[in-house]
Amino acid sequence: MIRIKARAPTARAAVLPTLWGALAVAYKFGCPLAAQEGLGARVAGSVVFFAVGTGLMVHVRRALLRELRLARRAARAAQSVVLRPLPPRLDGLGLAAAQLSADRGASVGGDLYEAVATEHGVRVVMGDVRGHGLAALGTVAALLGGFREAAHDEARLDDVLRRLERTLARHLRERAGAEHPSTGGTADLDSPLAEEFVTVLLLEIGGDGALSALNCGHPWPYRLTGTVVESLARAEPLPPLGPFPLPADLAPFRCAPLRPAESLVLFTDGAQDARDARGRFFALPDALRAVVRDQPAAPQRVLRTLFAALLRHTGGTPADDVALLVLRNEREPTPPAREAAARPATAHG
């Protein structure tokens, strides 16, 4: 679990409050004016104590702002380690990803993403932990650590997902033991930990563009083919990880291949659920069509344009964390692939 502790007050920090307190005591017991009962003496006393109180409040405010700045820097450092930047190119795929946190104080969110090149192909994960901010960062770290190992170790995509399920269960047991030692590492039904869940989308992209997916409660990505925007699949996803065990028969969904120059846009539900001041949802497909209306766009341009449109729609204050990941097949097409490029894409289970 990740914790950020406030620093203990130092001797230097206690100097100013001590001086203000000494001033008030000196006036009360050492100034002849304080012993008088007239109106002028009372006014003077009120001014002195008002000045002392104001000084103390200003000092406390500065101290709290200093601690907040330190917490934000620590949170940004933790996020940069846990949710590390993706390379711009990975095994022939162009990549761009970023997260927008709804928790301004912590500058971190509960969304996760990663892409790794393995002997089994490029494997990508996109997920959304229940909640946001520092409380969700420990779960994000556990799942990303589990994925980075399982993506290389497991030959089958369904075994990667089962590893993530075990990682989440172990993390929640350890968290329950740390927060509630009397329970012996198990969360009771009334505990918030008993309601924890994570939506997860796993993709595997082979060297020939073969595309497989496993989806646990996550929005399906969009495929960009030229200026056409369509959902990658319309199959019903599995339940999120956490509340229910994975089925015994777990077969990846076989999608149409990701051909050269095609892109995938992965996102968390904070993007499609974002609302404007009138309560209207953000039209993500329309925003994507505007990006590729004239010509196919590079991943970085898609990312920047989507975030700009999202911030305009929400007035700069999204209600939930938003993560976007754009990948584009930039591999050179083989002769058979060139001949099949004009054929419509199909998906099957």
C-alpha positions in Angstrom: 0.0 0.0 0.0 1.2 3.5 -0.8 1.1 6.1 1.9 2.2 9.7 2.0 3.1 10.9 5.5 3.2 14.5 6.6 6.4 15.7 8.1 6.6 16.3 11.9 6.8 20.0 12.9 10.3 21.3 13.1 11.8 23.7 15.6 12.0 26.3 12.9 8.3 26.0 12.1 7.4 26.5 15.8 9.4 29.8 16.1 6.7 32.1 14.6 3.8 30.8 16.6 6.0 31.1 19.8 6.8 34.7 18.9 3.2 35.6 18.3 2.2 33.9 21.6 5.0 35.7 23.5 3.8 39.0 22.1 0.2 38.4 23.3 1.4 37.4 26.8 3.8 40.3 27.0 1.0 42.8 26.2 -1.4 41.2 28.6 0.9 41.2 31.6 3.6 43.7 30.8 1.9 46.6 29.2 0.2 49.1 31.6 -2.4 49.9 29.0 -3.8 46.3 29.2 -4.5 46.8 32.9 -6.8 49.8 32.3 -10.6 49.5 31.9 -11.2 52.4 29.5 -12.5 52.1 26.0 -9.2 53.0 24.5 -7.5 50.2 26.4 -10.1 47.7 25.2 -9.7 48.8 21.6 -6.0 48.5 21.9 -6.3 45.0 23.4 -8.6 43.9 20.7 -6.3 45.1 18.0 -3.3 43.3 19.5 -5.1 40.0 19.9 -6.7 40.3 16.4 -3.2 40.9 15.0 -1.9 37.8 16.9 -4.8 35.6 15.7 -4.4 36.8 12.1 -0.7 36.1 12.2 -1.3 32.6 13.5 -3.9 31.8 10.8 -1.6 33.1 8.1 1.2 30.9 9.4 -1.0 27.8 9.6 -2.3 28.4 6.1 1.3 28.7 4.7 2.2 25.5 6.5 -0.8 23.6 5.1 -0.1 24.8 1.6 3.5 23.7 1.9 2.4 20.2 3.0 0.0 20.1 0.1 2.7 21.0 -2.4 4.9 18.2 -1.0 2.0 15.7 -1.2 1.4 16.6 -4.8 5.0 16.3 -5.7 5.2 12.9 -4.0 2.0 11.8 -5.8 3.3 12.8 -9.2 6.5 11.0 -8.5 4.6 7.8 -7.4 2.4 8.0 -10.5 5.4 8.4 -12.9 6.9 5.2 -11.4 3.7 3.2 -11.3 2.1 4.4 -14.6 5.3 4.9 -16.5 5.2 6.6 -19.9 4.9 4.3 -22.9 7.5 4.4 -25.7 6.4 6.2 -28.9 7.0 3.0 -30.9 6.8 -0.6 -29.8 7.5 -3.5 -32.2 6.2 -1.6 -35.2 3.2 -0.1 -33.4 3.0 3.7 -32.7 1.8 4.5 -29.2 0.5 7.4 -27.2 -1.2 7.3 -23.8 -2.0 9.7 -21.0 -4.3 10.0 -18.0 -6.3 12.9 -16.7 -7.1 12.6 -12.9 -10.3 13.9 -11.4 -8.5 14.3 -8.0 -6.6 17.5 -8.4 -5.1 17.4 -4.9 -3.5 14.0 -5.5 -2.8 14.3 -9.3 -3.2 10.6 -9.6 -6.1 8.4 -10.6 -7.4 4.9 -10.6 -6.9 4.2 -14.3 -4.1 2.0 -15.6 -2.6 1.1 -18.9 0.6 -0.7 -20.2 1.9 -2.2 -23.4 4.8 -4.7 -23.6 6.4 -6.5 -26.5 6.7 -10.2 -25.8 7.5 -13.4 -27.8 3.7 -13.9 -28.0 3.1 -10.5 -29.5 2.4 -7.0 -28.2 0.2 -7.3 -25.2 -1.8 -4.3 -23.9 -3.8 -3.8 -20.8 -6.3 -1.0 -20.0 -8.1 -0.9 -16.7 -10.1 1.2 -14.3 -10.0 0.7 -10.5 -13.0 1.6 -8.5 -12.5 5.1 -7.1 -9.6 7.5 -7.8 -6.8 9.3 -6.1 -4.2 7.9 -3.7 -6.6 5.2 -2.4 -6.6 3.5 -5.8 -2.9 3.9 -6.5 -1.9 0.8 -4.6 -4.3 -1.4 -6.6 -3.0 0.1 -9.8 0.6 -0.7 -8.8 -0.3 -4.3 -7.9 -2.1 -5.0 -11.2 0.5 -3.4 -13.4 3.3 -5.3 -11.6 1.3 -8.5 -12.1 0.7 -7.7 -15.8 4.3 -6.9 -16.6 5.4 -10.3 -15.3 2.4 -12.4 -16.7 2.6 -10.8 -20.1 6.0 -12.4 -20.6 5.5 -15.6 -18.6 2.2 -16.8 -19.9 1.8 -18.2 -23.5 -2.0 -17.7 -23.5 -3.9 -14.5 -23.0 -6.5 -16.1 -20.8 -3.7 -17.2 -18.4 -2.6 -13.6 -18.2 -6.1 -12.6 -17.1 -6.2 -15.3 -14.5 -2.9 -14.1 -13.1 -4.3 -10.6 -12.8 -7.3 -12.0 -10.9 -5.0 -13.7 -8.4 -2.9 -10.6 -8.1 -6.0 -8.5 -7.3 -7.3 -11.1 -4.7 -3.9 -11.2 -3.0 -3.6 -7.4 -2.9 -7.1 -7.0 -1.4 -6.2 -9.6 1.3 -3.0 -7.8 2.2 -4.8 -4.5 2.2 -7.6 -5.9 4.5 -5.0 -7.3 6.8 -3.2 -3.9 7.0 -6.3 -1.8 7.5 -8.2 -4.3 9.7 -5.8 -6.6 11.5 -8.6 -8.2 13.6 -10.2 -9.7 10.5 -7.1 -11.9 9.7 -6.8 -10.5 6.1 -10.4 -11.0 5.1 -12.8 -8.2 4.4 -16.3 -8.6 5.8 -19.4 -7.9 3.7 -19.8 -4.4 5.1 -16.2 -3.4 4.4 -15.5 -1.2 1.4 -12.9 -3.7 0.3 -15.6 -6.3 -0.2 -17.0 -4.0 -3.0 -13.6 -3.4 -4.8 -13.6 -4.2 -8.5 -11.5 -3.5 -11.5 -12.5 -3.4 -15.2 -9.8 -4.8 -17.4 -9.3 -5.0 -21.2 -6.5 -7.2 -22.5 -5.3 -7.1 -26.1 -2.8 -9.3 -27.9 -1.5 -8.1 -31.3 0.6 -10.6 -33.3 3.4 -9.8 -35.7 0.9 -10.3 -38.6 -1.7 -8.1 -37.0 -3.7 -11.0 -35.5 -5.8 -9.4 -32.7 -7.2 -11.2 -29.7 -9.1 -9.6 -26.7 -10.4 -10.4 -23.3 -12.8 -7.9 -21.7 -13.9 -7.8 -18.1 -16.5 -5.0 -17.8 -14.5 -2.5 -19.8 -15.6 -0.4 -22.8 -14.6 -1.8 -26.1 -12.0 0.2 -28.0 -12.7 2.0 -31.3 -11.0 1.0 -34.5 -9.9 3.7 -36.9 -9.7 2.6 -40.5 -8.9 5.6 -42.7 -11.7 8.0 -41.8 -14.1 5.3 -40.6 -14.7 4.9 -36.8 -16.2 1.7 -35.5 -16.3 -0.3 -32.3 -13.8 -3.1 -32.1 -16.4 -5.6 -31.0 -20.0 -5.7 -29.8 -19.8 -8.8 -27.7 -21.0 -8.7 -24.1 -18.0 -8.4 -21.8 -17.3 -10.5 -18.8 -18.0 -9.1 -15.3 -15.2 -6.9 -13.7 -12.5 -8.6 -11.7 -13.2 -8.8 -8.0 -16.8 -9.5 -7.3 -17.1 -12.7 -9.3 -14.6 -15.5 -10.3 -13.6 -15.9 -13.9 -15.4 -18.7 -15.8 -13.7 -22.0 -16.2 -14.0 -21.8 -20.0 -12.2 -18.6 -20.9 -11.6 -18.1 -24.6 -10.1 -14.9 -26.0 -12.3 -13.0 -28.5 -10.8 -13.2 -32.0 -11.1 -9.9 -33.7 -10.4 -8.9 -37.3 -6.6 -8.3 -37.8 -5.2 -4.9 -37.1 -4.0 -4.0 -40.6 -1.2 -1.5 -41.4 -2.3 2.1 -40.9 -5.2 1.1 -38.7 -5.5 2.4 -35.2 -7.1 1.4 -31.9 -8.3 3.9 -29.3 -8.6 2.5 -25.8 -10.3 4.5 -23.1 -11.8 4.3 -19.6 -15.5 5.0 -18.9 -14.5 8.5 -17.7 -14.3 9.5 -21.3 -17.7 8.3 -22.5 -19.5 9.3 -19.2 -18.1 12.8 -19.1 -20.9 15.4 -19.0 -21.2 19.1 -19.8 -23.0 21.7 -17.7 -26.3 20.7 -19.3 -25.8 17.0 -18.4 -25.0 15.8 -22.0 -22.6 13.0 -22.4 -19.3 13.4 -24.3 -19.8 12.0 -27.8 -16.5 10.1 -28.2 -17.2 8.6 -31.6 -18.1 12.0 -33.0 -14.9 13.5 -31.6 -12.9 10.6 -33.2 -14.6 11.2 -36.6 -13.6 14.9 -36.3 -10.0 13.9 -35.8 -9.8 11.6 -38.8 -12.2 13.5 -41.1 -9.6 14.7 -43.5 -6.9 12.1 -43.1 -5.7 9.4 -40.7 -4.1 10.9 -37.7 -0.9 10.0 -35.7 -1.5 8.6 -32.2 -0.1 11.8 -30.5 -2.5 14.0 -32.5 -5.5 11.8 -31.7 -4.6 11.9 -28.0 -4.1 15.7 -27.9 -7.3 16.4 -29.9 -9.4 14.1 -27.7 -8.2 15.5 -24.5 -8.8 19.1 -25.7 -12.3 18.2 -26.8 -13.0 16.5 -23.5 -11.8 19.4 -21.4 -13.9 21.8 -23.5 -17.0 19.6 -23.0 -16.6 19.4 -19.2 -15.4 23.0 -18.7 -12.0 21.8 -17.6 -13.4 19.8 -14.6 -14.0 16.1 -15.5 -16.0 14.3 -12.8 -14.0 11.0 -13.2 -10.5 9.9 -14.1 -9.9 9.6 -17.9 -7.2 7.4 -19.5 -6.6 7.2 -23.3 -4.3 4.9 -25.2 -3.9 5.1 -29.0 -2.0 2.5 -30.9 -1.4 2.4 -34.7 -0.1 -0.4 -36.8 2.9 1.3 -38.5 4.4 -2.0 -39.9 5.0 -2.3 -43.6 2.2 -4.3 -45.3 3.1 -7.6 -46.9 1.9 -8.2 -50.5 -1.1 -10.4 -49.3 -2.0 -7.7 -46.8 -2.1 -5.1 -49.5 -4.5 -7.2 -51.6 -6.8 -7.7 -48.6 -6.7 -4.1 -47.4 -9.8 -3.2 -49.3 -11.9 -6.1 -47.9 -14.3 -5.3 -45.0 -13.2 -6.3 -41.5 -15.1 -9.0 -39.7 -15.0 -10.2 -36.1 -16.0 -13.6 -34.7 -15.8 -15.3 -31.4 
